[in-house]
Amino acid sequence: MIQKNIHNILEALKAYWLFIIPHHLFSRFTYIITRTSHPLTGYLIRTYINLFKVNMNECEKKSIDEYNTFCDFFTRKLKPGIHKINDEENSIVSSCDGKILEYGKIKNNTILQIKGKDITIDELLDNDKSIQDTYKDGSFVTIYLSPKDYHRVHIPYSGKLVRTIHVPGRLFSVALHAVKYIKKLYSRNERLVCNFKNKDMNFSVIFVAAINVSSIEVIWKGEVSPPLPKKTITTNYEKKKVSIEKGNELGMFKSGSTVILLLDKKAKLDSTLKRGKYIRVGSKIGETTS
């Protein structure tokens, strides 16, 4: 019991010290260091690989010398065939490699951050009235990308991009200790909401930024997260032809973070999903029922 209490205290301290540090200043420093080729680049990459047990055998570029900067390594591509995209017609697949933190039905317009802590859909989508009721009675899946994981994000179902919402905010860590103790963490952090639709359903892929996430990048626009965003930026893509096939790449984090998938009520989550389960891009997480 004493050990458990000490553990909980240490976890809380790890979370609460984040309130006093300058998130964006730290992340700006990371931005510069990770994009610069310097004598320590190889050492940083090698240390990172050893510390987090990165599987270099899966990478297109196996040699450290093939990466000019740390960012090149962090956003590394994997070999063709590593990710197998479920090809069932109505299947919905994982957008990323990572651990399922939470999943389930959207009840009373809220999702579960972690047991005992809820976030409303309105808060998460920055009160965007155009999609306010889209996810009523829908489903959600929250996936945490750890430091060792592949950090490119893929689309869970074929769809046309409708709008994006870039919401400024803090950059709290999204590791489990922070998620456990910081209320409404995902709606307080900077995030990029990407809304899609097709004949089967509406869905959103939400990139949640975190400490040292020095930018988020998407394939239709490039880098979308300046270091000091001050206002919400909403972009309408209804009249543009940005359509992406299931399993294809959407973008990337240029440091670790979390992805939240919102699915409307036409989606049914797979019975094999479990909290703490590690999943990979292309693994089936549900299906459309229409």
Residue pairs with C-beta under 8 A, 6 or more apart in sequence:
11 177
11 180
11 181
12 177
12 181
14 177
14 178
15 173
15 177
15 178
15 180
15 181
15 182
16 181
18 172
18 173
18 178
18 182
18 211
21 211
23 170
23 171
23 172
23 211
24 171
24 227
24 228
26 171
26 211
26 212
27 171
27 211
27 212
27 213
27 214
27 227
27 255
28 214
28 227
28 228
30 212
30 214
30 255
31 214
31 215
31 227
31 254
33 70
34 69
34 70
34 71
34 74
34 214
34 254
34 255
35 69
35 70
35 71
35 214
36 69
37 68
37 69
41 67
41 68
41 69
41 70
42 64
42 65
44 70
45 64
45 67
45 70
45 73
46 64
48 54
48 70
48 73
48 147
49 56
49 64
51 147
52 146
52 147
52 148
53 148
54 148
55 148
56 62
58 78
58 79
58 82
58 150
59 76
59 77
59 78
59 79
60 76
60 77
60 78
60 79
61 67
61 76
61 77
64 73
67 73
67 76
71 254
74 151
74 254
74 255
75 151
75 152
75 252
75 254
76 150
77 152
78 150
83 154
83 247
83 280
83 281
83 282
84 282
85 93
85 246
85 247
85 281
85 282
86 93
86 282
86 283
86 284
88 284
88 287
90 200
90 287
90 288
90 289
91 246
91 284
91 286
91 287
92 156
92 157
92 203
92 263
92 267
92 284
92 285
92 286
92 287
92 288
93 154
93 156
93 157
93 246
93 247
93 281
93 282
93 283
93 284
93 285
94 141
94 143
94 154
94 156
94 279
94 280
94 281
94 282
94 283
94 284
94 285
95 143
95 153
95 154
95 155
95 156
95 205
95 250
95 259
95 261
95 281
96 143
96 145
96 149
96 150
96 151
96 152
96 153
96 154
96 259
96 281
97 145
97 149
97 150
97 278
97 279
97 280
97 281
98 143
98 144
98 145
98 146
98 149
98 258
98 259
98 278
98 279
99 143
99 144
99 146
99 276
99 277
99 278
99 279
100 141
100 142
100 143
100 273
100 274
100 275
100 276
100 277
100 278
100 279
101 114
101 142
101 143
101 144
101 176
101 179
101 258
101 275
102 111
102 112
102 113
102 114
102 140
102 141
102 142
102 275
103 139
103 140
103 141
103 142
103 269
103 273
103 275
103 285
104 111
104 112
104 139
104 140
104 269
105 137
105 138
105 139
106 121
106 135
106 136
106 137
106 138
106 139
106 140
106 262
109 120
109 121
109 122
109 135
109 136
110 118
110 119
110 120
110 121
111 118
111 119
111 121
111 124
111 140
111 142
111 260
111 262
112 118
112 119
113 119
113 142
113 179
113 183
113 184
113 185
113 186
114 179
114 180
117 183
117 184
119 184
119 186
119 187
120 187
121 132
121 135
121 262
122 132
123 184
123 187
124 186
124 187
124 191
124 193
124 206
124 260
124 262
125 131
125 132
125 165
125 193
125 204
126 165
126 167
126 193
126 232
128 165
128 193
128 234
130 163
131 163
131 195
131 202
131 204
134 195
134 202
134 262
134 264
135 202
135 204
135 262
135 263
135 264
135 265
136 265
137 265
138 262
138 263
138 264
138 265
138 267
139 262
139 263
139 265
139 267
139 268
139 269
139 286
140 260
140 261
140 262
140 263
141 260
141 261
141 263
141 269
141 273
141 285
141 286
142 186
142 258
142 259
142 260
142 261
143 258
143 259
143 260
143 261
143 279
144 174
144 175
144 176
144 179
144 258
145 151
145 253
145 256
145 257
145 258
145 259
146 256
147 256
149 256
150 281
151 252
151 253
151 254
151 255
151 256
152 249
152 251
152 252
152 281
153 205
153 207
153 249
153 250
153 251
153 252
153 253
153 259
154 247
154 248
154 249
154 250
154 281
154 282
155 196
155 205
155 244
155 245
155 246
155 247
155 248
155 249
155 250
156 203
156 205
156 246
156 261
156 263
156 285
157 196
157 198
157 200
157 201
157 203
157 246
157 288
158 198
158 243
158 244
158 245
158 246
159 196
159 197
159 198
159 203
159 243
159 244
160 196
160 197
160 198
160 237
160 241
160 242
160 243
161 194
161 195
161 196
161 220
161 237
161 240
161 242
161 243
161 244
162 195
162 196
162 197
162 202
162 236
162 237
162 238
163 195
163 234
163 235
163 236
163 237
163 238
164 192
164 193
164 194
164 195
164 218
164 224
164 234
164 235
164 237
165 192
165 193
165 195
165 232
165 233
165 234
166 191
166 192
166 193
166 224
166 225
166 229
166 232
166 233
166 234
166 235
167 190
167 191
167 192
167 193
167 232
168 190
168 229
168 230
168 231
168 232
169 187
169 188
169 189
169 190
169 191
169 209
170 188
170 189
170 190
171 189
171 190
171 209
171 210
171 211
171 212
171 213
172 178
172 182
172 185
172 188
172 189
172 210
172 211
173 210
173 211
174 185
174 186
174 189
174 208
174 210
174 256
174 257
174 258
178 185
179 185
182 188
186 206
186 208
186 258
186 260
189 208
189 209
189 210
190 208
190 209
190 213
190 225
190 229
191 206
191 207
191 208
191 209
192 206
192 207
192 209
192 216
192 218
192 224
192 225
193 204
193 206
194 204
194 205
194 206
194 207
194 218
194 250
195 202
195 203
195 204
196 202
196 203
196 204
196 205
196 244
197 203
199 290
200 266
200 288
200 290
201 263
201 264
201 266
201 267
201 288
201 290
202 264
203 261
203 262
203 263
203 264
203 267
204 260
204 261
204 262
205 250
205 259
205 260
205 261
206 259
206 260
206 261
206 262
207 216
207 251
207 253
207 257
207 259
208 257
208 258
208 259
208 260
209 216
209 225
209 253
209 257
210 255
210 256
210 257
210 258
212 255
212 256
213 225
213 253
213 254
213 255
213 256
213 257
214 225
214 227
214 254
214 255
215 223
215 224
215 225
215 226
215 254
216 223
216 224
216 225
216 251
216 252
216 253
216 254
217 223
217 224
217 251
217 252
217 254
218 224
218 250
218 251
219 244
219 249
219 250
219 251
220 237
220 242
244 250
247 281
247 282
261 285
263 269
263 286
266 288
266 289
266 290
267 286
267 287
267 288
267 289
268 286
268 287
268 288
268 289
269 285
269 286
270 284
270 285
270 286
270 287
272 284
273 285
279 285
